[in-house]
């Protein structure tokens, strides 16, 4: 099916192709058009919509670490080379990503937004090539004997691109019946201080020091587990998981734990004892990515045995007292590969999230390294950018690698998702003045921006290294939250203006320039 925006008209339509049939309805909505419908057969990848492309566009990566950024199509460098160890963090379809400009779920240009509101079965994405923008819906190898819903598509028009993004977020929330937690999260995380060198002694030290901070959550990150996949077996020197949760709870905080539930290491007991549980390629287990000096495989989430194991794992952790789950490397659940049944990678990914959601009940779920649109409705919070780092990253390529600069940029460009799809996690504040390359100005810029955006606020420092300046940055940041934020001039490459009404300090205006690393903050305490 191919349409041009100038030819869109209201009505009901049918298209019968050799391998599939589509029935769709086009209707006008406020600020644009909406297309819904049904499809059956073996559609594979369909060309859904095509029009001309602007030179300046905002593109979006399919998973939370990937960039959401403004580009000029004339100056965008192609072809690109992807690291084979991380190809699926770049794109679900690396072969397309290397050769064409690609944007997943939506594209924003001057005065117009094209976007999908759902990703329940298929993966919707856009390409830009030779001044043409094409929207695709990929159903992989699935065969549908009966009609199944199309992924809903909208075209929004208006003079303010920031407004169009906000409207798009509202429509996604409505399409997926999203319920948002009112209260945000303030907490501590071990990762950006200790990484894999985490010890129980350091955890105990920070639990004790945390009494001087307003932390609601205390989250233990990667480094406690014996192996990726063997989550209930801890490293030497750590107490049992239930004892760690008890210790945190006794100190007045909610226990949090990191876990990468959809992937297993080649050395784990799961991959050794249950090779039939893994996504396959050419008869053997498919490598999702390489990390921790190991090949990492993906669990086949279409198998009932895998879903039973996943349910028991999270139910056990919930019974131990964990109330905050950072579930990471989620893209691995949706990679290409052979699975047990004919479900698409998107369908089984959502089935896996549904199992976790039911198992942890009312506990808080933070998604990370996750496909974005398919996760809507399953997680309470979502990381919306790459890992931050104890350095700004001015020379780090804008491709999803750790850098404070790109992590913060994504928190700004994906702000429209906050309190519509979930609570946005901009990644952790790093407030220490030692063991970091971040200047005082950079630490302030990062923290205050996250505060004005009303994001989740998590500190990731050895608390003994935070001096009075660091404490004041945190206190000021927490006085900037709880407002209704709006990012102006979202298509700008010269800085962003963010306004927020009703913060704990009053109405706020923040100007941020990430290239020059400057900011200005205005607070109106009187209405």
Secondary structure by P-SEA (a helix, b strand, c coil): cccccccccccccccccccccccbbbbbcccbbbbbbcccccccccccbbbbbccbbbbbcccccccccccccccccccccccccccccccccaaaaacccccccccccccbbbbbccccccccbbbbcccbbbbbbbccccccccccccccccccccccaaaaaaaaaaaaaaaaccccccbbbbbccccccccccccaaaaaaaaaacccccccbbbbccccccccccccccccccccaaaaaaaaaaacbbbbbbbbcccccccccccccccccbbbcccccccccccccbbbbbcccccaaaaaaaaaaaaaaaaaccccccccccccccccccccccccaaaaaaaaaaaaaaaacccbbbbccccccccccccccccccccccccccccccccccccaaaaaaaaaaacccccccccccccccccccccccccaaaaaaaaaaaaaaccbbbbbcccccccaaaaaaaaaaaaaccccccccccccccbbbbbbcccccccbbbbbbcccccbbbbbcccc
